[in-house]
Amino acid sequence: MLTLTGFGLGCLVSLFLVSWRDFRHLLVGKVFILIIITSGAYLVDPFAPSDWRWVTSDLQTALPALFWVLCQLVFAARPRLLSVWGAMALYTFIAPMLSRPFIEAGLWPEWGIFLGWKLGQWFEYVVVLHGVIYVVRHWRNDLVEARRKARLALLLILGGAVGVATISLNFGIYHEVTRGIIVGMAALAILFCVVSSREGLLKLAPQGKPLAESLLPDQDAGSPEESPRQIDSDDSEKLAALMADGFYKREKLTLKQLAKAIGIPEYRARRLINQTLGYRNFND
């Protein structure tokens, strides 16, 4: 158990240092760092002194809500944190934190335990599932393939780990060794994603400038011999003509339809939109 816990902590510390160095200036980076800290609380909770156990317990309860916020910041062009989903995510953390002292002291009736504890547990499942569904639905919106794949891998690994940890805690169907296995494997896999796809993950959220400024020639797998600078100017003229004619007003317009109207492959349409218009994804 101690070996697995030490391994998990080592992976988390490495992930924290890399994230602090590269992502701390981003809002999404700050949320990601908070997830690392709360994961550490989940890992060391069995070893925490009894007087401080409430700290690690409250911190680990925030994992589902932080995961949901991360999914919103990464994939939503305009994150809707103030929503029903956001209220549910906040409830999963605030309600147990405020209720814990009264429930542990046996001061609350059955309905108080339900509202302060059990309802928050059900909300945890909902927000984690909503976050995963959001990832699956929107991961293709990004125009840059390297970043798109890095996002998908990172968030699915993280969502799976948070989901397993949440279910195992709420139902008590785990051994303490499970904590080290879940955190260690997930942290190691995410660390690999961060290190191997650093340039893609640096742009997890909008940075206030067109992505064309940061695109590299090998960031799209469509045609290895082409770079964004080699896109034919005729494509830009065709795109401008289509926009002027109101082509963008069509209902349920897709990137595939736009590429077909211009007469170019989808990968070139992505780069053309990004380079010419400066948007971070097709929906924008």
C-alpha positions as CSV (number, residue, x, y, z in Angstrom):
1,M,0.0,0.0,0.0
2,L,2.8,2.4,0.9
3,T,4.6,1.6,-2.3
4,L,1.6,2.3,-4.5
5,T,0.9,5.5,-2.5
6,G,4.5,6.7,-2.9
7,F,4.3,5.9,-6.7
8,G,1.1,7.9,-7.0
9,L,2.5,10.8,-5.1
10,G,5.6,10.8,-7.2
11,C,3.5,11.0,-10.4
12,L,1.3,13.7,-9.0
13,V,4.3,15.8,-7.9
14,S,5.9,15.5,-11.4
15,L,2.6,16.4,-13.0
16,F,2.2,19.4,-10.6
17,L,5.7,20.7,-11.4
18,V,5.2,20.5,-15.2
19,S,1.7,22.0,-15.0
20,W,2.9,24.8,-12.7
21,R,5.7,25.6,-15.1
22,D,3.7,25.6,-18.3
23,F,0.0,26.2,-17.5
24,R,-0.2,28.3,-14.3
25,H,-0.9,31.5,-16.3
26,L,-4.0,30.0,-17.8
27,L,-7.4,29.7,-16.1
28,V,-7.7,26.2,-17.3
29,G,-4.2,25.5,-16.0
30,K,-5.2,26.7,-12.5
31,V,-8.2,24.4,-12.5
32,F,-6.0,21.5,-13.6
33,I,-3.5,22.2,-10.8
34,L,-6.4,22.2,-8.3
35,I,-7.4,18.8,-9.6
36,I,-3.9,17.5,-9.0
37,I,-4.0,18.9,-5.4
38,T,-7.4,17.3,-4.7
39,S,-6.2,14.0,-6.2
40,G,-3.3,14.1,-3.7
41,A,-5.8,14.6,-0.9
42,Y,-7.7,11.5,-2.2
43,L,-4.5,9.5,-2.2
44,V,-3.3,10.4,1.3
45,D,-6.6,10.5,3.0
46,P,-6.1,7.1,4.8
47,F,-2.9,8.4,6.3
48,A,-4.1,11.8,7.4
49,P,-4.2,12.4,11.2
50,S,-7.8,12.2,12.6
51,D,-7.8,15.9,13.5
52,W,-7.0,16.8,9.9
53,R,-9.0,14.1,8.1
54,W,-11.8,16.6,7.4
55,V,-9.4,18.6,5.2
56,T,-8.5,15.7,2.9
57,S,-12.1,14.5,2.8
58,D,-13.5,17.9,1.8
59,L,-10.8,18.4,-0.9
60,Q,-11.4,15.0,-2.5
61,T,-15.1,15.8,-2.7
62,A,-14.3,18.6,-5.1
63,L,-12.9,16.3,-7.7
64,P,-16.1,15.7,-9.8
65,A,-17.0,19.5,-9.8
66,L,-13.4,20.5,-10.8
67,F,-13.5,17.9,-13.6
68,W,-16.7,19.3,-14.9
69,V,-15.3,22.9,-14.9
70,L,-12.2,21.7,-16.7
71,C,-14.4,20.1,-19.5
72,Q,-16.2,23.4,-19.9
73,L,-13.1,25.5,-20.0
74,V,-11.4,23.2,-22.5
75,F,-14.2,22.6,-25.0
76,A,-16.8,25.4,-24.6
77,A,-16.2,28.4,-26.8
78,R,-18.2,30.3,-24.1
79,P,-18.2,28.3,-20.9
80,R,-21.6,28.3,-19.1
81,L,-20.5,27.8,-15.5
82,L,-23.6,29.7,-14.2
83,S,-26.1,27.0,-15.2
84,V,-28.0,24.1,-13.8
85,W,-25.0,21.9,-14.3
86,G,-22.8,24.4,-12.6
87,A,-25.2,24.6,-9.6
88,M,-25.1,20.8,-9.3
89,A,-21.3,20.8,-9.5
90,L,-21.1,23.4,-6.8
91,Y,-23.6,21.4,-4.6
92,T,-21.5,18.3,-4.8
93,F,-18.7,20.2,-2.9
94,I,-20.4,22.8,-0.8
95,A,-23.3,20.6,0.7
96,P,-21.0,17.8,2.0
97,M,-18.5,20.3,3.3
98,L,-21.1,22.2,5.4
99,S,-23.0,19.1,6.5
100,R,-20.1,16.9,7.5
101,P,-19.6,18.2,11.1
102,F,-23.4,17.8,11.9
103,I,-23.7,14.4,10.2
104,E,-20.6,13.0,12.0
105,A,-21.9,14.3,15.3
106,G,-25.3,12.7,14.7
107,L,-27.1,16.0,14.9
108,W,-29.1,15.8,11.7
109,P,-32.2,13.8,10.9
110,E,-32.6,11.5,8.0
111,W,-33.8,14.2,5.6
112,G,-30.8,16.4,6.5
113,I,-28.4,13.5,5.7
114,F,-30.1,13.0,2.4
115,L,-29.9,16.7,1.4
116,G,-26.4,17.2,2.8
117,W,-24.8,14.0,1.7
118,K,-26.6,11.5,-0.4
119,L,-28.1,14.0,-2.9
120,G,-24.6,15.4,-3.4
121,Q,-23.3,11.9,-4.2
122,W,-25.9,11.4,-6.9
123,F,-25.1,14.9,-8.3
124,E,-21.4,13.7,-8.5
125,Y,-22.3,11.0,-10.9
126,V,-24.4,13.4,-13.0
127,V,-21.7,16.1,-13.4
128,V,-18.9,13.5,-14.1
129,L,-21.1,11.9,-16.8
130,H,-22.1,15.2,-18.2
131,G,-18.4,16.2,-18.4
132,V,-17.5,13.0,-20.3
133,I,-20.4,13.4,-22.7
134,Y,-19.4,17.0,-23.3
135,V,-15.9,15.8,-24.2
136,V,-17.1,13.2,-26.6
137,R,-19.6,15.6,-28.3
138,H,-17.3,18.6,-28.7
139,W,-13.7,17.2,-29.1
140,R,-13.9,17.5,-32.9
141,N,-14.7,21.2,-32.8
142,D,-11.1,22.2,-32.5
143,L,-9.4,22.9,-35.8
144,V,-5.9,21.8,-34.7
145,E,-5.6,18.0,-34.8
146,A,-2.6,17.6,-32.3
147,R,-4.4,19.6,-29.6
148,R,-7.7,17.9,-30.4
149,K,-6.3,14.4,-29.7
150,A,-4.3,15.5,-26.7
151,R,-7.5,17.0,-25.1
152,L,-9.5,13.9,-25.8
153,A,-6.9,11.5,-24.3
154,L,-6.2,13.7,-21.2
155,L,-9.9,14.3,-20.3
156,L,-11.1,10.7,-20.9
157,I,-8.3,9.4,-18.7
158,L,-9.1,12.0,-16.0
159,G,-12.8,11.5,-16.3
160,G,-12.5,7.7,-16.0
161,A,-10.3,8.0,-12.9
162,V,-12.6,10.5,-11.3
163,G,-15.6,8.3,-12.0
164,V,-14.0,5.2,-10.7
165,A,-12.8,7.0,-7.5
166,T,-16.2,8.6,-6.9
167,I,-18.2,5.3,-7.3
168,S,-15.7,3.4,-5.2
169,L,-15.8,6.0,-2.4
170,N,-19.6,6.4,-2.3
171,F,-20.4,2.7,-2.4
172,G,-17.4,1.6,-0.3
173,I,-16.4,-1.1,-2.8
174,Y,-12.7,-0.6,-2.7
175,H,-9.6,-1.5,-0.8
176,E,-7.3,1.3,0.4
177,V,-4.7,0.0,-2.1
178,T,-7.2,1.0,-4.9
179,R,-6.4,4.7,-4.3
180,G,-2.8,4.2,-5.2
181,I,-3.6,2.2,-8.3
182,I,-6.2,4.7,-9.6
183,V,-4.1,7.8,-8.9
184,G,-0.8,6.3,-10.0
185,M,-2.0,4.9,-13.3
186,A,-4.1,8.0,-14.2
187,A,-1.3,10.5,-13.2
188,L,1.3,8.5,-15.1
189,A,-0.8,8.4,-18.3
190,I,-1.7,12.1,-18.0
191,L,1.9,13.0,-17.4
192,F,2.8,11.2,-20.6
193,C,0.1,13.2,-22.4
194,V,1.3,16.5,-21.0
195,V,5.0,15.8,-21.8
196,S,4.5,14.3,-25.3
197,S,1.9,16.9,-26.4
198,R,3.1,20.0,-24.5
199,E,2.6,22.4,-27.4
200,G,-1.0,21.2,-28.0
201,L,-2.0,21.4,-24.3
202,L,-0.6,24.9,-23.9
203,K,-3.6,26.1,-25.9
204,L,-6.3,24.3,-24.0
205,A,-8.2,27.6,-23.8
206,P,-8.5,30.7,-25.9
207,Q,-5.5,33.0,-25.4
208,G,-6.9,36.2,-26.9
209,K,-5.1,35.9,-30.3
210,P,-5.7,33.9,-33.5
211,L,-4.4,30.4,-33.4
212,A,-2.8,31.0,-36.8
213,E,0.0,32.7,-34.9
214,S,0.9,29.5,-33.1
215,L,0.2,26.8,-35.8
216,L,3.1,24.6,-36.8
217,P,3.3,22.9,-40.2
218,D,3.0,19.4,-38.7
219,Q,0.0,20.1,-36.5
220,D,-2.5,18.8,-39.1
221,A,-2.4,15.3,-40.5
222,G,-4.1,16.1,-43.7
223,S,-1.2,16.5,-46.1
224,P,2.4,16.3,-44.7
225,E,3.9,18.2,-47.7
226,E,1.7,21.2,-47.2
227,S,2.0,24.0,-44.6
228,P,-0.5,26.7,-43.7
229,R,1.6,29.2,-45.7
230,Q,1.1,27.2,-48.8
231,I,-2.7,27.3,-49.0
232,D,-3.7,28.7,-52.3
233,S,-5.0,32.2,-52.3
234,D,-7.9,31.0,-54.5
235,D,-9.3,29.1,-51.5
236,S,-9.4,32.3,-49.5
237,E,-11.2,34.1,-52.3
238,K,-13.7,31.3,-52.6
239,L,-14.3,31.4,-48.8
240,A,-14.7,35.1,-48.8
241,A,-17.2,34.9,-51.7
242,L,-19.2,32.2,-49.9
243,M,-19.3,34.3,-46.7
244,A,-20.4,37.4,-48.7
245,D,-23.3,35.4,-50.2
246,G,-24.5,34.4,-46.7
247,F,-23.4,30.8,-46.9
248,Y,-22.7,30.8,-43.2
249,K,-26.5,31.4,-42.5
250,R,-27.4,27.9,-43.6
251,E,-29.0,25.8,-40.8
252,K,-26.9,23.0,-39.4
253,L,-23.9,23.9,-41.5
254,T,-21.0,21.5,-41.1
255,L,-17.3,21.8,-41.9
256,K,-17.8,19.0,-44.5
257,Q,-20.4,21.0,-46.3
258,L,-18.3,24.2,-46.3
259,A,-15.2,22.3,-47.6
260,K,-17.3,20.7,-50.4
261,A,-18.7,24.2,-51.4
262,I,-15.1,25.5,-51.6
263,G,-13.9,22.4,-53.4
264,I,-11.1,21.5,-51.0
265,P,-10.5,18.7,-48.4
266,E,-11.7,19.2,-44.8
267,Y,-8.2,19.6,-43.4
268,R,-7.5,22.5,-45.7
269,A,-10.8,24.1,-44.8
270,R,-9.8,23.9,-41.1
271,R,-6.5,25.6,-41.7
272,L,-8.1,28.1,-44.1
273,I,-10.7,29.2,-41.5
274,N,-8.0,29.4,-38.8
275,Q,-5.5,31.3,-40.9
276,T,-7.9,33.6,-42.7
277,L,-10.5,34.3,-40.0
278,G,-8.6,33.6,-36.8
279,Y,-11.3,31.5,-35.1
280,R,-10.4,28.7,-32.7
281,N,-13.0,26.3,-33.9
282,F,-15.6,25.8,-36.7
283,N,-18.6,26.6,-34.5
284,D,-17.2,30.0,-33.7
